[in-house]
Amino acid sequence: MMPATPPTSGADQLPAHQLAADQLAAVVAGQEPWPFAVPLPEGVAIQHLLVELRRLCWAAADILLAYGRGEQPPYGFPRALSVEEGGEGPVSAADLAVNQWLLEGLQASFPAAGWTLLSEETAKEQLRDGEPLAAEWLWILDPLDGTKDFLQGTGEYAVHLALVRGNAPVLGVVLLPEQGELWIGVVQEAAGALPGVAWGEHRSGAVFPVAFSGRRQRGELVLVASRNHRDARLEQLLAALQLGDTRAIGSVGGKVATILRGDTDLYISLSGRSAPKDWDMAAPHAVLQAAGGAFSHADGRALTYNTGDVRQAGCLIASHGPSHAELCRIAAAAMATIDPGFAL
């Protein structure tokens, strides 16, 4: 698939809390100072971190693309053996390869950073029920979000990588290998005019800004939904919200990217027998928040991470921001009728 063109849909002008495109490009390139103090471990500079994240992520894209096409992957990783050949298939091989590449790469690039690394693949060994990890700084990784889409060849899979301090994300990266897009968001911890800085990049290094849509009325908002996680309760909730069109996209990162481009305006996660996990939400949450959007529970509570429970259960709403409070209010009232006692 050819790389997507820089997003142009949505409003002609960026919201006031976003940097202009030329200033954004200069900040990202290190030609202008960062507009706020970036919270990072001692000795880690934001520009050096961004350089290493780009290198590691585009290499991860090469690994996933090779496995997805049945080709020999780069960087010494073995070819995937099919189940018939006695292997676990391309999904497991790709998952494990990207997991190893990113975790070892971060450790090697910043050996003195003092952060902890957690991924979907290492969680069983690292986590104990009810006990958060003893880490001020924690990287949370999902090496392959959207495994069904990877297997089905839809191209709608992503890599999520988020740096969390305490219980809140401060930096997020969403990599979309098939689209050739890398979304990065850096959150400002202290209150200020900027919620943070978020942008997209192509492999060429071209930087493009977030382009939220200009849609504001509920009846014109475009929902991005999952193909694989829908039930009767969600359909009733959507009927109560009375939204506009709906698009179906695979991974959470892919969904949030459609909001960042202005193609859609909101995403709703409604947990049932299962719930998304920290690694599903942390990176998309960070990028959307840094861009000035919103990602919260329907009762307004913030999403939190490394709490001792990796499940992100409840009614979670991600949006471009202007209609968020109204969406949460209506969703909370509707869920009280649809599923009384459901914990938002």
N, C-alpha and C positions, 0 to 999 in steps of 0.2 A: 504494500500500500504506500502511495506517495505521501510525503510529509504534508500535514495540513497547512493551509495558508494562515498567516496571522489573523486572529479573530477580528471581525469587523462588525458583527451583528450587535444589535442593541443600541444604546444611546450613542449619539455622535460624540459626546464629551464624557470624559471620565468624571465620576463623582469627586467632589471637592476634597475628600479625604484620601484620594489617590494621587501619586506623583504624575506629572505630565510625562509623556513618552520619552522626550529627549532627556529630561532630568533622571528618569528611571534608568535609562540605558547608561547614563554617566555614572550613577551610583553603583549599579550592578558591575560595571567595568572597573570600578575603583578610581574613576576620574574625579568624583565628587565625594565628600565625606558622607557617611551614613547619616540619615536624618534623625536618628535617635541612638542611644546607647544600647547595643545589642547584648542581651544576657547570654554569656557563654562561659565555660570553665576558664579558669586562669590559664593564660598562655595560648589560648585558641583565638585566633583573629578571624573575623567574619570572612574576609576576602580569601584567606588561605582555605578556610573550610569550604567555601563555595567552589573553589577550584578543584578540590579533592572530591566533593560530591558530584560535580559534573563528570569528572574522569571515571569515577566508580559507577555512576548511573548509566552513562552511555555504554560502558563495557557490559553492564548487566543487560542492557537492551540487546547487545550483540549476542549474548549467551542465550537469552530467551528466543530471539528470532531464529537462531540456528536450531535449537531444539524443536521449535514450532514447525520448522520446515524439514525436519528429519536430516539436517546436515551435521557435519562434525563441528561441535562447539569450539570456540577459541579458548585460549588461556589454559590449555592442558586438561580441560574437563572431558570426561569420557563420553562417547556417543551413547545415546539412550538405547537400551535394549528393550524390545517389546516384551509383553507378558509371554508371548509365544516363545521368545528367545530366552526366557528365564529371568527377564528383568522386571522392573516396576513400571515401565512405560515412560513417555516423554514428560508427563506432568511432574511426577516425583523427581525425575532426574533434573529437570529445569529448576524446580523449587529448591532442591538441595544445593545445586551449583550456585545459584544466585545468592542463597543464604550464606554460603561459605565465602563467596567473593566479597560481599558487602561487609559482613562481620569482620573478616580478617583484614579487609582493606581499611576500614575505619580504625581498627586497632593498630595496624602498621603505620598509618599516616599520622596518628596522634597518640603515641604510646604513653605520654605523660598526662593525658587529658583527665584521667580519673573518672571517666564515665562508665556506666554499665551498659551492656548490650543485651537486648532481649528480642527474640523473634518468635514467630508462630512455631518454628521448627524446634526451638530450644526451650519452649515454655514448660513442657512436661518435666524437664530436668531441673529447671530453675525455680519454679513457683511452688508454693505451698498454700493450700486453701486458706483464705482469710488473712494471709500475710503479705503485705507489700514488700517489694525488694528494698533493701537498705541502700538506696541510691539517691543522691541529690539530683544527678544528671543521668537520664536513662534514654538510650536510643531504643525505639520500638519499631520493629521491621516486619513487614509482610512481603516476602520475596515474590509471591505470585498471588495477587488478589484477583479472583475471577477464573478459578481453575476450570470450570465448565466451559467458559468462553475460550480459554486457551486450547482445550481439548477439541472443541467444536470448530475452531478456526474462525471465530467471529472477529478476532482482533481486539475485542473489548476487555482486555485484561490490563493490569497495572502492577507496579511495584510501589509500595508505601514505605516511607522512612521518616520517622518523626523523632525530634529531640524534645524530651519532656523534662521539666524542672519541677520537682515536687509532684504536683498532680495535674499540671497544666502544660500544654505544648507550647514551645517557644519557636520551633522551626519545623517545617514540614516539606517533604519532597514527594511529589507524585509523578512517576515516570510512566508514560504511555508509549511503549516501544513501537507498536504498529503505526501510530499516528506521528511518531517522531517528535513528541512533545515532552518537555520536562517542566513541570510547574513547581515553583519554589515560593514559600511564604515564610517571612520572619515576623514574629509577633512582638509588638511592643508591650512589655509588662506594665509599665507605668501609664496612667491615663494621659492622653495627649491628643493632638489633632489627628494624628495618624494611628489607626489601629495596628498598623504594621506596614510592611512592604511585600507585595506579591506580584509575580510576573511569570510569564512563560518563556521558554527558550526552545529553539530548534538546535539540532546537532551542529549546524553551521556556526552557532554562537549568536544568531540573531535573537534579540530580545523583543518581546511584545507584551503590552499591558493587558491586564484584566479588562474585560469589556462587558460588564453586567448589562442586561437588557433594560430598556426604559419602561417595561411593563410594571404597573403598580396595582391595578384593580384585580381582585381575586379572580374574577371571571375571565381574565385574559392571561393569568399566570400559567406557565407551562411546567408540568410536573415531569420529572425524570424518575422512572420506576424500574424495579427489577423484573426480569423475565421469570425468575425462579422462586421468588419469595413473596407470594401474594396469597391472601386468604380473604374470607368473607368479611372479617372485621375491617380490613384495609379498604375493601370496596365500599363498605358503609361509611367509613371515615371520609373517603374521597367524595362520596355523594354529599356529605354534610358540608364539606369545604367548597363545593361548587366551583372548581377550578376550570381552566381552559383545556388545552390539548395535553396529551401525554406522550412521552417518548420512553422507549425501553432500552436500557443500556446495562451492560454486565457489572463491572466492578464498582465499588463505592468511589474509588478515585476517578474512574471514568465518568461517573454520574456528576461528581462535583466539578470536573473539568467542563462539562456542558454548561453548568451555571456560570463558571468563570468566563467562558466564551460568549455568554449571552444567548445561547441556544435554548436553555431552559432556565427556570427560576427557583425551583425547590425540589427537595428530595425528602421522603418520609420513610423512616425505618420503624416498623412496628413489630416488636419481638413477640414470638409465640413459644413453641416448644424449644426453640433455640434462639439465640441472640447473637448479634455481631460482637466481636471482641475488640480489645484495645487496639490491636494491630490493623483492624479494618477501618477504624475511625480516626486515629490520632493524626496521621499525616493529612488526609483531606480536611479535617477540622482545622488544623493549623493554617493551611493555605487559604481556606475560605475566610477564616477570621482575620488573617493578616490583610486580606483584600478589602475588608470592610463588610463582608457578609456576616451571617450568623449561623451557628450550629448549636442547638440546645435541646433539652427535654421540652416537652409541650407545656410543662408547668413553669418554664423559664429557667430551671436549674442548668448550670453549666455541666458539660461533659467533663468528667475527671478520669485520671489515669493512674496506674500503679496504686490502686487502693486496697489490693488484696483480693479483688474480684474483677477478673478481666472481662466479664460480660458487660456489654453496653446495652442493657435491657431497658425497655420502656418504649414510649413514643418519642422518637427523636426527629427533629425537623432541621434541615439545612436549607438556607435560602440566601438570596442576594441581599436581603436586609430590610428594605423599606416596609414590607408587609409582614415581617416576622412576628411581631407582637400580636397582630390580628389573627394570623394563622395559628399561633400557639393557643390563643384564647378560645377560638372556635374548636380546635382539635381537642383541647382538654375537656370542654363541655360535651362534645360529641362522644368521647371515649367513656365518660361517666355513664352514659346511656347504653352505648354499644357493649361495653364490657365492665360492668360495675365492679369496683375493687381493683381494677388493673392499675398497677403502679406506673405512673407516667415517668 
